[in-house]
Amino acid sequence: MPLLQYKCPKCGKIFEELVSSYKDEVICPNCNITAERTWSGTMYSATGKRTVHCTGNCKTCPGC
């Protein structure tokens, strides 16, 4: 189970949540609305080489 980082679009709270899947809906503990996943940290490609401009959001990435 991954530990992912989220940000509330209403109050701006940034928090981590342990989820069973990255597709799970996560609720802000302050506002009780759906939070958005944020991307942080260093990303690596499938080859193990560090990428230069990767955001970590594979849905919008053209490929590493």
All heavy atoms as TSV, in Angstrom:
chain	resi	resn	atom	element	x	y	z
A	1	MET	N	N	0.844	-1.178	0.000
A	1	MET	CA	C	0.000	0.000	0.000
A	1	MET	C	C	0.889	1.240	0.000
A	1	MET	O	O	1.735	1.405	0.864
A	1	MET	CB	C	-0.907	-0.001	1.222
A	1	MET	CG	C	-1.934	-1.102	1.163
A	1	MET	SD	S	-3.337	-1.082	2.321
A	1	MET	CE	C	-2.925	-0.029	3.614
A	2	PRO	N	N	0.680	2.127	-0.988
A	2	PRO	CA	C	1.524	3.331	-1.090
A	2	PRO	C	C	1.094	4.441	-0.137
A	2	PRO	O	O	-0.079	4.590	0.190
A	2	PRO	CB	C	1.340	3.758	-2.541
A	2	PRO	CG	C	0.006	3.221	-2.941
A	2	PRO	CD	C	-0.181	1.962	-2.144
A	3	LEU	N	N	2.070	5.211	0.291
A	3	LEU	CA	C	1.847	6.416	1.078
A	3	LEU	C	C	1.994	7.576	0.104
A	3	LEU	O	O	3.076	7.813	-0.421
A	3	LEU	CB	C	2.876	6.520	2.206
A	3	LEU	CG	C	2.755	7.716	3.131
A	3	LEU	CD1	C	1.450	7.642	3.919
A	3	LEU	CD2	C	3.931	7.760	4.075
A	4	LEU	N	N	0.894	8.279	-0.162
A	4	LEU	CA	C	0.887	9.339	-1.170
A	4	LEU	C	C	0.614	10.692	-0.530
A	4	LEU	O	O	0.014	10.784	0.539
A	4	LEU	CB	C	-0.167	9.040	-2.235
A	4	LEU	CG	C	-0.003	7.703	-2.963
A	4	LEU	CD1	C	-1.163	7.474	-3.915
A	4	LEU	CD2	C	1.307	7.642	-3.698
A	5	GLN	N	N	1.032	11.744	-1.217
A	5	GLN	CA	C	0.847	13.112	-0.724
A	5	GLN	C	C	-0.346	13.745	-1.435
A	5	GLN	O	O	-0.501	13.612	-2.649
A	5	GLN	CB	C	2.096	13.927	-0.987
A	5	GLN	CG	C	2.032	15.318	-0.416
A	5	GLN	CD	C	3.344	16.078	-0.593
A	5	GLN	OE1	O	4.380	15.495	-0.828
A	5	GLN	NE2	N	3.273	17.375	-0.494
A	6	TYR	N	N	-1.166	14.458	-0.665
A	6	TYR	CA	C	-2.366	15.113	-1.195
A	6	TYR	C	C	-2.423	16.558	-0.734
A	6	TYR	O	O	-1.820	16.933	0.264
A	6	TYR	CB	C	-3.626	14.376	-0.707
A	6	TYR	CG	C	-3.756	13.000	-1.292
A	6	TYR	CD1	C	-3.133	11.917	-0.705
A	6	TYR	CD2	C	-4.471	12.792	-2.458
A	6	TYR	CE1	C	-3.228	10.647	-1.250
A	6	TYR	CE2	C	-4.571	11.535	-3.015
A	6	TYR	CZ	C	-3.954	10.465	-2.406
A	6	TYR	OH	O	-4.037	9.217	-2.955
A	7	LYS	N	N	-3.195	17.365	-1.479
A	7	LYS	CA	C	-3.416	18.766	-1.119
A	7	LYS	C	C	-4.890	19.079	-1.294
A	7	LYS	O	O	-5.497	18.729	-2.306
A	7	LYS	CB	C	-2.591	19.689	-2.014
A	7	LYS	CG	C	-2.750	21.150	-1.657
A	7	LYS	CD	C	-1.865	22.036	-2.495
A	7	LYS	CE	C	-2.019	23.484	-2.102
A	7	LYS	NZ	N	-1.176	24.366	-2.908
A	8	CYS	N	N	-5.447	19.762	-0.323
A	8	CYS	CA	C	-6.859	20.152	-0.377
A	8	CYS	C	C	-7.003	21.389	-1.259
A	8	CYS	O	O	-6.319	22.390	-1.038
A	8	CYS	CB	C	-7.375	20.447	1.020
A	8	CYS	SG	S	-9.105	20.995	1.028
A	9	PRO	N	N	-7.898	21.348	-2.253
A	9	PRO	CA	C	-8.093	22.518	-3.122
A	9	PRO	C	C	-8.795	23.675	-2.415
A	9	PRO	O	O	-8.710	24.812	-2.855
A	9	PRO	CB	C	-8.947	21.982	-4.268
A	9	PRO	CG	C	-9.648	20.799	-3.710
A	9	PRO	CD	C	-8.726	20.216	-2.666
A	10	LYS	N	N	-9.457	23.401	-1.289
A	10	LYS	CA	C	-10.187	24.455	-0.584
A	10	LYS	C	C	-9.317	25.163	0.461
A	10	LYS	O	O	-9.161	26.376	0.429
A	10	LYS	CB	C	-11.429	23.868	0.091
A	10	LYS	CG	C	-12.296	24.889	0.781
A	10	LYS	CD	C	-13.550	24.263	1.344
A	10	LYS	CE	C	-14.393	25.313	2.054
A	10	LYS	NZ	N	-15.582	24.704	2.654
A	11	CYS	N	N	-8.707	24.385	1.374
A	11	CYS	CA	C	-7.950	25.006	2.469
A	11	CYS	C	C	-6.436	24.990	2.247
A	11	CYS	O	O	-5.699	25.646	2.958
A	11	CYS	CB	C	-8.275	24.332	3.800
A	11	CYS	SG	S	-7.628	22.650	3.990
A	12	GLY	N	N	-5.962	24.204	1.267
A	12	GLY	CA	C	-4.542	24.159	0.957
A	12	GLY	C	C	-3.723	23.231	1.839
A	12	GLY	O	O	-2.503	23.175	1.728
A	13	LYS	N	N	-4.389	22.495	2.737
A	13	LYS	CA	C	-3.676	21.569	3.618
A	13	LYS	C	C	-2.976	20.496	2.799
A	13	LYS	O	O	-3.556	19.893	1.915
A	13	LYS	CB	C	-4.640	20.914	4.599
A	13	LYS	CG	C	-3.966	19.907	5.528
A	13	LYS	CD	C	-4.956	19.342	6.528
A	13	LYS	CE	C	-4.327	18.316	7.433
A	13	LYS	NZ	N	-3.342	18.844	8.342
A	14	ILE	N	N	-1.683	20.251	3.091
A	14	ILE	CA	C	-0.913	19.191	2.447
A	14	ILE	C	C	-0.730	18.086	3.480
A	14	ILE	O	O	-0.321	18.342	4.611
A	14	ILE	CB	C	0.447	19.720	1.968
A	14	ILE	CG1	C	0.224	20.767	0.873
A	14	ILE	CG2	C	1.312	18.585	1.446
A	14	ILE	CD1	C	1.483	21.467	0.419
A	15	PHE	N	N	-1.064	16.862	3.092
A	15	PHE	CA	C	-0.974	15.743	4.021
A	15	PHE	C	C	-0.690	14.458	3.259
A	15	PHE	O	O	-0.824	14.395	2.040
A	15	PHE	CB	C	-2.271	15.607	4.833
A	15	PHE	CG	C	-3.502	15.356	3.992
A	15	PHE	CD1	C	-3.990	14.070	3.820
A	15	PHE	CD2	C	-4.174	16.403	3.383
A	15	PHE	CE1	C	-5.125	13.838	3.050
A	15	PHE	CE2	C	-5.298	16.186	2.617
A	15	PHE	CZ	C	-5.775	14.889	2.446
A	16	GLU	N	N	-0.258	13.445	3.998
A	16	GLU	CA	C	0.013	12.138	3.401
A	16	GLU	C	C	-1.071	11.168	3.824
A	16	GLU	O	O	-1.616	11.273	4.929
A	16	GLU	CB	C	1.378	11.624	3.846
A	16	GLU	CG	C	2.516	12.452	3.289
A	16	GLU	CD	C	3.870	11.953	3.742
A	16	GLU	OE1	O	3.951	11.227	4.754
A	16	GLU	OE2	O	4.859	12.299	3.081
A	17	GLU	N	N	-1.362	10.221	2.944
A	17	GLU	CA	C	-2.407	9.238	3.219
A	17	GLU	C	C	-1.953	7.872	2.724
A	17	GLU	O	O	-1.424	7.744	1.619
A	17	GLU	CB	C	-3.700	9.654	2.508
A	17	GLU	CG	C	-4.889	8.826	2.834
A	17	GLU	CD	C	-5.479	9.136	4.198
A	17	GLU	OE1	O	-5.295	10.253	4.711
A	17	GLU	OE2	O	-6.127	8.247	4.755
A	18	LEU	N	N	-2.137	6.854	3.539
A	18	LEU	CA	C	-1.842	5.479	3.152
A	18	LEU	C	C	-3.071	4.941	2.439
A	18	LEU	O	O	-4.160	4.895	3.013
A	18	LEU	CB	C	-1.531	4.641	4.398
A	18	LEU	CG	C	-1.063	3.222	4.158
A	18	LEU	CD1	C	0.262	3.210	3.415
A	18	LEU	CD2	C	-0.915	2.486	5.477
A	19	VAL	N	N	-2.924	4.589	1.170
A	19	VAL	CA	C	-4.052	4.140	0.356
A	19	VAL	C	C	-3.778	2.753	-0.207
A	19	VAL	O	O	-2.640	2.328	-0.313
A	19	VAL	CB	C	-4.333	5.127	-0.803
A	19	VAL	CG1	C	-4.798	6.467	-0.278
A	19	VAL	CG2	C	-3.125	5.296	-1.691
A	20	SER	N	N	-4.831	2.047	-0.584
A	20	SER	CA	C	-4.640	0.723	-1.178
A	20	SER	C	C	-4.336	0.834	-2.666
A	20	SER	O	O	-3.739	-0.058	-3.251
A	20	SER	CB	C	-5.865	-0.162	-0.943
A	20	SER	OG	O	-7.017	0.440	-1.474
A	21	SER	N	N	-4.731	1.964	-3.284
A	21	SER	CA	C	-4.477	2.202	-4.706
A	21	SER	C	C	-4.368	3.703	-4.935
A	21	SER	O	O	-5.028	4.491	-4.248
A	21	SER	CB	C	-5.613	1.642	-5.555
A	21	SER	OG	O	-5.493	2.062	-6.902
A	22	TYR	N	N	-3.551	4.103	-5.907
A	22	TYR	CA	C	-3.421	5.530	-6.208
A	22	TYR	C	C	-4.718	6.115	-6.746
A	22	TYR	O	O	-4.893	7.324	-6.792
A	22	TYR	CB	C	-2.271	5.779	-7.189
A	22	TYR	CG	C	-2.544	5.342	-8.603
A	22	TYR	CD1	C	-3.059	6.226	-9.531
A	22	TYR	CD2	C	-2.290	4.042	-9.015
A	22	TYR	CE1	C	-3.325	5.843	-10.830
A	22	TYR	CE2	C	-2.550	3.642	-10.311
A	22	TYR	CZ	C	-3.067	4.542	-11.218
A	22	TYR	OH	O	-3.328	4.139	-12.493
A	23	LYS	N	N	-5.658	5.272	-7.136
A	23	LYS	CA	C	-6.953	5.730	-7.663
A	23	LYS	C	C	-7.979	6.003	-6.563
A	23	LYS	O	O	-9.050	6.530	-6.835
A	23	LYS	CB	C	-7.524	4.687	-8.618
A	23	LYS	CG	C	-6.690	4.478	-9.861
A	23	LYS	CD	C	-7.295	3.409	-10.742
A	23	LYS	CE	C	-6.430	3.158	-11.957
A	23	LYS	NZ	N	-6.974	2.103	-12.814
A	24	ASP	N	N	-7.669	5.636	-5.317
A	24	ASP	CA	C	-8.605	5.822	-4.207
A	24	ASP	C	C	-8.920	7.298	-3.988
A	24	ASP	O	O	-8.052	8.155	-4.118
A	24	ASP	CB	C	-8.028	5.260	-2.912
A	24	ASP	CG	C	-7.967	3.749	-2.894
A	24	ASP	OD1	O	-8.488	3.119	-3.825
A	24	ASP	OD2	O	-7.379	3.208	-1.942
A	25	GLU	N	N	-10.165	7.589	-3.644
A	25	GLU	CA	C	-10.560	8.950	-3.291
A	25	GLU	C	C	-10.094	9.232	-1.863
A	25	GLU	O	O	-10.316	8.435	-0.966
A	25	GLU	CB	C	-12.080	9.107	-3.383
A	25	GLU	CG	C	-12.552	10.490	-3.044
A	25	GLU	CD	C	-14.067	10.632	-3.104
A	25	GLU	OE1	O	-14.766	9.632	-2.904
A	25	GLU	OE2	O	-14.522	11.750	-3.337
A	26	VAL	N	N	-9.444	10.381	-1.674
A	26	VAL	CA	C	-8.943	10.761	-0.360
A	26	VAL	C	C	-9.630	12.053	0.059
A	26	VAL	O	O	-9.721	13.002	-0.720
A	26	VAL	CB	C	-7.408	10.931	-0.392
A	26	VAL	CG1	C	-6.899	11.473	0.918
A	26	VAL	CG2	C	-6.744	9.603	-0.726
A	27	ILE	N	N	-10.107	12.074	1.289
A	27	ILE	CA	C	-10.856	13.209	1.818
A	27	ILE	C	C	-9.964	14.045	2.735
A	27	ILE	O	O	-9.246	13.512	3.579
A	27	ILE	CB	C	-12.090	12.709	2.610
A	27	ILE	CG1	C	-12.970	11.805	1.736
A	27	ILE	CG2	C	-12.890	13.868	3.176
A	27	ILE	CD1	C	-13.549	12.474	0.509
A	28	CYS	N	N	-10.028	15.375	2.582
A	28	CYS	CA	C	-9.278	16.292	3.438
A	28	CYS	C	C	-9.812	16.175	4.868
A	28	CYS	O	O	-11.027	16.269	5.082
A	28	CYS	CB	C	-9.425	17.724	2.937
A	28	CYS	SG	S	-8.691	18.955	4.045
A	29	PRO	N	N	-8.917	15.998	5.848
A	29	PRO	CA	C	-9.381	15.891	7.232
A	29	PRO	C	C	-9.945	17.204	7.789
A	29	PRO	O	O	-10.707	17.182	8.753
A	29	PRO	CB	C	-8.126	15.472	8.002
A	29	PRO	CG	C	-6.977	15.853	7.138
A	29	PRO	CD	C	-7.472	15.824	5.726
A	30	ASN	N	N	-9.611	18.350	7.181
A	30	ASN	CA	C	-10.124	19.645	7.644
A	30	ASN	C	C	-11.463	20.006	7.022
A	30	ASN	O	O	-12.369	20.460	7.710
A	30	ASN	CB	C	-9.136	20.765	7.331
A	30	ASN	CG	C	-7.898	20.723	8.194
A	30	ASN	OD1	O	-7.839	20.003	9.179
A	30	ASN	ND2	N	-6.896	21.477	7.813
A	31	CYS	N	N	-11.566	19.837	5.691
A	31	CYS	CA	C	-12.736	20.324	4.955
A	31	CYS	C	C	-13.751	19.251	4.592
A	31	CYS	O	O	-14.855	19.558	4.164
A	31	CYS	CB	C	-12.277	21.002	3.665
A	31	CYS	SG	S	-11.166	22.373	3.936
A	32	ASN	N	N	-13.337	17.994	4.675
A	32	ASN	CA	C	-14.204	16.871	4.322
A	32	ASN	C	C	-14.611	16.885	2.846
A	32	ASN	O	O	-15.730	16.534	2.503
A	32	ASN	CB	C	-15.436	16.831	5.231
A	32	ASN	CG	C	-16.026	15.443	5.297
A	32	ASN	OD1	O	-15.314	14.449	5.198
A	32	ASN	ND2	N	-17.325	15.360	5.483
A	33	ILE	N	N	-13.692	17.377	1.968
A	33	ILE	CA	C	-13.920	17.312	0.525
A	33	ILE	C	C	-12.777	16.520	-0.112
A	33	ILE	O	O	-11.749	16.284	0.521
A	33	ILE	CB	C	-14.028	18.717	-0.114
A	33	ILE	CG1	C	-12.704	19.475	0.013
A	33	ILE	CG2	C	-15.170	19.508	0.482
A	33	ILE	CD1	C	-12.679	20.758	-0.806
A	34	THR	N	N	-12.945	16.122	-1.352
A	34	THR	CA	C	-11.941	15.327	-2.042
A	34	THR	C	C	-10.659	16.122	-2.267
A	34	THR	O	O	-10.685	17.217	-2.807
A	34	THR	CB	C	-12.482	14.839	-3.402
A	34	THR	OG1	O	-13.669	14.078	-3.168
A	34	THR	CG2	C	-11.471	13.964	-4.118
A	35	ALA	N	N	-9.544	15.552	-1.835
A	35	ALA	CA	C	-8.237	16.186	-1.993
A	35	ALA	C	C	-7.618	15.754	-3.320
A	35	ALA	O	O	-7.991	14.727	-3.899
A	35	ALA	CB	C	-7.328	15.796	-0.839
A	36	GLU	N	N	-6.662	16.548	-3.798
A	36	GLU	CA	C	-5.963	16.257	-5.047
A	36	GLU	C	C	-4.584	15.707	-4.733
A	36	GLU	O	O	-3.913	16.174	-3.815
A	36	GLU	CB	C	-5.828	17.533	-5.871
A	36	GLU	CG	C	-7.157	18.149	-6.239
A	36	GLU	CD	C	-6.997	19.534	-6.843
A	36	GLU	OE1	O	-5.911	20.142	-6.730
A	36	GLU	OE2	O	-7.984	20.018	-7.415
A	37	ARG	N	N	-4.145	14.739	-5.508
A	37	ARG	CA	C	-2.821	14.167	-5.302
A	37	ARG	C	C	-1.764	15.159	-5.773
A	37	ARG	O	O	-1.914	15.793	-6.817
A	37	ARG	CB	C	-2.698	12.865	-6.078
A	37	ARG	CG	C	-1.402	12.169	-5.806
A	37	ARG	CD	C	-1.457	10.756	-6.303
A	37	ARG	NE	N	-0.107	10.214	-6.280
A	37	ARG	CZ	C	0.318	9.273	-7.077
A	37	ARG	NH1	N	-0.485	8.741	-7.956
A	37	ARG	NH2	N	1.552	8.844	-7.011
A	38	THR	N	N	-0.709	15.307	-4.995
A	38	THR	CA	C	0.403	16.180	-5.380
A	38	THR	C	C	1.606	15.307	-5.695
A	38	THR	O	O	1.664	14.135	-5.322
A	38	THR	CB	C	0.767	17.177	-4.260
A	38	THR	OG1	O	1.166	16.449	-3.105
A	38	THR	CG2	C	-0.393	18.075	-3.931
A	39	TRP	N	N	2.560	15.893	-6.371
A	39	TRP	CA	C	3.741	15.154	-6.813
A	39	TRP	C	C	4.970	15.853	-6.259
A	39	TRP	O	O	5.165	17.033	-6.478
A	39	TRP	CB	C	3.796	15.134	-8.341
A	39	TRP	CG	C	2.489	14.706	-8.919
A	39	TRP	CD1	C	1.451	15.520	-9.295
A	39	TRP	CD2	C	2.038	13.391	-9.124
A	39	TRP	NE1	N	0.389	14.796	-9.741
A	39	TRP	CE2	C	0.736	13.457	-9.651
A	39	TRP	CE3	C	2.598	12.142	-8.934
A	39	TRP	CZ2	C	-0.011	12.330	-9.971
A	39	TRP	CZ3	C	1.848	11.029	-9.278
A	39	TRP	CH2	C	0.573	11.129	-9.780
A	40	SER	N	N	5.771	15.092	-5.528
A	40	SER	CA	C	6.978	15.676	-4.977
A	40	SER	C	C	8.073	14.625	-4.911
A	40	SER	O	O	7.824	13.437	-5.027
A	40	SER	CB	C	6.715	16.222	-3.572
A	40	SER	OG	O	6.403	15.150	-2.703
A	41	GLY	N	N	9.277	15.104	-4.728
A	41	GLY	CA	C	10.402	14.191	-4.604
A	41	GLY	C	C	11.070	13.932	-5.940
A	41	GLY	O	O	10.620	14.376	-6.987
A	42	THR	N	N	12.164	13.193	-5.912
A	42	THR	CA	C	12.917	12.869	-7.106
A	42	THR	C	C	12.294	11.670	-7.807
A	42	THR	O	O	11.965	10.684	-7.165
A	42	THR	CB	C	14.376	12.537	-6.738
A	42	THR	OG1	O	14.910	13.646	-6.040
A	42	THR	CG2	C	15.202	12.261	-7.966
A	43	MET	N	N	12.136	11.766	-9.108
A	43	MET	CA	C	11.560	10.676	-9.889
A	43	MET	C	C	12.645	9.985	-10.696
A	43	MET	O	O	13.601	10.612	-11.132
A	43	MET	CB	C	10.489	11.208	-10.851
A	43	MET	CG	C	9.328	11.857	-10.161
A	43	MET	SD	S	8.458	10.632	-9.169
A	43	MET	CE	C	7.506	11.674	-8.130
A	44	TYR	N	N	12.465	8.696	-10.883
A	44	TYR	CA	C	13.399	7.894	-11.668
A	44	TYR	C	C	12.640	7.152	-12.743
A	44	TYR	O	O	11.484	6.790	-12.562
A	44	TYR	CB	C	14.140	6.902	-10.772
A	44	TYR	CG	C	15.066	7.576	-9.792
A	44	TYR	CD1	C	14.609	8.019	-8.574
A	44	TYR	CD2	C	16.389	7.805	-10.121
A	44	TYR	CE1	C	15.450	8.661	-7.681
A	44	TYR	CE2	C	17.239	8.451	-9.241
A	44	TYR	CZ	C	16.763	8.870	-8.030
A	44	TYR	OH	O	17.593	9.516	-7.153
A	45	SER	N	N	13.282	6.899	-13.868
A	45	SER	CA	C	12.642	6.163	-14.951
A	45	SER	C	C	12.694	4.673	-14.638
A	45	SER	O	O	13.317	4.238	-13.672
A	45	SER	CB	C	13.362	6.444	-16.266
A	45	SER	OG	O	14.630	5.842	-16.263
A	46	ALA	N	N	12.079	3.872	-15.477
A	46	ALA	CA	C	12.059	2.424	-15.293
A	46	ALA	C	C	13.466	1.831	-15.376
A	46	ALA	O	O	13.709	0.739	-14.869
A	46	ALA	CB	C	11.152	1.774	-16.325
A	47	THR	N	N	14.397	2.542	-15.999
A	47	THR	CA	C	15.768	2.059	-16.108
A	47	THR	C	C	16.584	2.377	-14.866
A	47	THR	O	O	17.716	1.934	-14.733
A	47	THR	CB	C	16.482	2.683	-17.327
A	47	THR	OG1	O	16.541	4.093	-17.139
A	47	THR	CG2	C	15.768	2.354	-18.615
A	48	GLY	N	N	16.016	3.154	-13.947
A	48	GLY	CA	C	16.720	3.529	-12.726
A	48	GLY	C	C	17.509	4.818	-12.859
A	48	GLY	O	O	18.115	5.283	-11.911
A	49	LYS	N	N	17.489	5.413	-14.055
A	49	LYS	CA	C	18.195	6.673	-14.270
A	49	LYS	C	C	17.290	7.834	-13.875
A	49	LYS	O	O	16.093	7.812	-14.124
A	49	LYS	CB	C	18.603	6.814	-15.729
A	49	LYS	CG	C	19.617	5.777	-16.151
A	49	LYS	CD	C	19.983	5.938	-17.602
A	49	LYS	CE	C	20.963	4.845	-18.013
A	49	LYS	NZ	N	21.271	4.910	-19.433
A	50	ARG	N	N	17.877	8.831	-13.279
A	50	ARG	CA	C	17.124	10.008	-12.867
A	50	ARG	C	C	16.633	10.762	-14.100
A	50	ARG	O	O	17.371	10.971	-15.048
A	50	ARG	CB	C	18.021	10.899	-12.026
A	50	ARG	CG	C	17.300	12.026	-11.388
A	50	ARG	CD	C	18.253	12.769	-10.490
A	50	ARG	NE	N	17.660	14.045	-10.182
A	50	ARG	CZ	C	17.985	14.788	-9.166
A	50	ARG	NH1	N	18.920	14.399	-8.348
A	50	ARG	NH2	N	17.411	15.930	-8.951
A	51	THR	N	N	15.380	11.187	-14.080
A	51	THR	CA	C	14.819	11.943	-15.198
A	51	THR	C	C	15.020	13.435	-14.963
A	51	THR	O	O	15.095	13.884	-13.826
A	51	THR	CB	C	13.325	11.646	-15.387
A	51	THR	OG1	O	12.642	11.998	-14.201
A	51	THR	CG2	C	13.096	10.179	-15.705
A	52	VAL	N	N	15.066	14.188	-16.023
A	52	VAL	CA	C	15.342	15.614	-15.913
A	52	VAL	C	C	14.082	16.426	-15.628
A	52	VAL	O	O	14.062	17.271	-14.750
A	52	VAL	CB	C	16.019	16.122	-17.205
A	52	VAL	CG1	C	16.294	17.606	-17.106
A	52	VAL	CG2	C	17.311	15.360	-17.447
A	53	HIS	N	N	13.002	16.165	-16.340
A	53	HIS	CA	C	11.803	16.991	-16.219
A	53	HIS	C	C	10.560	16.198	-15.823
A	53	HIS	O	O	9.461	16.621	-16.115
A	53	HIS	CB	C	11.520	17.703	-17.541
A	53	HIS	CG	C	12.643	18.598	-17.973
A	53	HIS	ND1	N	12.970	19.759	-17.305
A	53	HIS	CD2	C	13.535	18.498	-18.970
A	53	HIS	CE1	C	14.007	20.324	-17.894
A	53	HIS	NE2	N	14.364	19.574	-18.910
A	54	CYS	N	N	10.717	15.088	-15.158
A	54	CYS	CA	C	9.564	14.253	-14.821
A	54	CYS	C	C	8.838	14.818	-13.604
A	54	CYS	O	O	9.450	15.124	-12.585
A	54	CYS	CB	C	10.027	12.824	-14.545
A	54	CYS	SG	S	8.650	11.693	-14.282
A	55	THR	N	N	7.531	14.931	-13.721
A	55	THR	CA	C	6.708	15.394	-12.596
A	55	THR	C	C	6.248	14.240	-11.727
A	55	THR	O	O	5.746	14.450	-10.635
A	55	THR	CB	C	5.462	16.128	-13.115
A	55	THR	OG1	O	4.664	15.183	-13.830
A	55	THR	CG2	C	5.808	17.300	-13.991
A	56	GLY	N	N	6.365	13.023	-12.247
A	56	GLY	CA	C	5.884	11.859	-11.534
A	56	GLY	C	C	4.449	11.535	-11.844
A	56	GLY	O	O	3.930	10.512	-11.435
A	57	ASN	N	N	3.768	12.389	-12.582
A	57	ASN	CA	C	2.388	12.151	-12.965
A	57	ASN	C	C	2.368	11.409	-14.287
A	57	ASN	O	O	2.401	12.024	-15.354
A	57	ASN	CB	C	1.635	13.477	-13.063
A	57	ASN	CG	C	0.152	13.277	-13.278
A	57	ASN	OD1	O	-0.299	12.170	-13.562
A	57	ASN	ND2	N	-0.600	14.337	-13.151
A	58	CYS	N	N	2.330	10.092	-14.230
A	58	CYS	CA	C	2.423	9.275	-15.448
A	58	CYS	C	C	1.240	9.450	-16.390
A	58	CYS	O	O	1.325	9.133	-17.566
A	58	CYS	CB	C	2.588	7.796	-15.061
A	58	CYS	SG	S	4.141	7.486	-14.201
A	59	LYS	N	N	0.116	9.955	-15.880
A	59	LYS	CA	C	-1.061	10.175	-16.736
A	59	LYS	C	C	-0.784	11.260	-17.782
A	59	LYS	O	O	-1.315	11.230	-18.866
A	59	LYS	CB	C	-2.252	10.602	-15.900
A	59	LYS	CG	C	-2.792	9.534	-14.991
A	59	LYS	CD	C	-3.999	10.076	-14.256
A	59	LYS	CE	C	-4.186	9.366	-12.950
A	59	LYS	NZ	N	-5.206	9.984	-12.129
A	60	THR	N	N	0.061	12.244	-17.440
A	60	THR	CA	C	0.326	13.356	-18.347
A	60	THR	C	C	1.729	13.334	-18.929
A	60	THR	O	O	2.092	14.209	-19.688
A	60	THR	CB	C	0.127	14.705	-17.618
A	60	THR	OG1	O	1.034	14.777	-16.516
A	60	THR	CG2	C	-1.301	14.845	-17.116
A	61	CYS	N	N	2.504	12.336	-18.583
A	61	CYS	CA	C	3.895	12.257	-19.026
A	61	CYS	C	C	4.010	11.615	-20.407
A	61	CYS	O	O	3.405	10.589	-20.651
A	61	CYS	CB	C	4.704	11.445	-18.012
A	61	CYS	SG	S	6.456	11.317	-18.409
A	62	PRO	N	N	4.790	12.202	-21.315
A	62	PRO	CA	C	4.982	11.597	-22.632
A	62	PRO	C	C	5.929	10.415	-22.605
A	62	PRO	O	O	6.087	9.723	-23.584
A	62	PRO	CB	C	5.556	12.736	-23.471
A	62	PRO	CG	C	6.268	13.595	-22.476
A	62	PRO	CD	C	5.454	13.492	-21.204
A	63	GLY	N	N	6.553	10.159	-21.482
A	63	GLY	CA	C	7.478	9.025	-21.358
A	63	GLY	C	C	8.826	9.474	-20.851
A	63	GLY	O	O	9.261	10.589	-21.085
A	64	CYS	N	N	9.472	8.603	-20.127
A	64	CYS	CA	C	10.784	8.920	-19.565
A	64	CYS	C	C	11.890	8.543	-20.520
A	64	CYS	O	O	11.778	7.668	-21.311
A	64	CYS	CB	C	10.974	8.181	-18.247
A	64	CYS	SG	S	9.842	8.710	-16.958
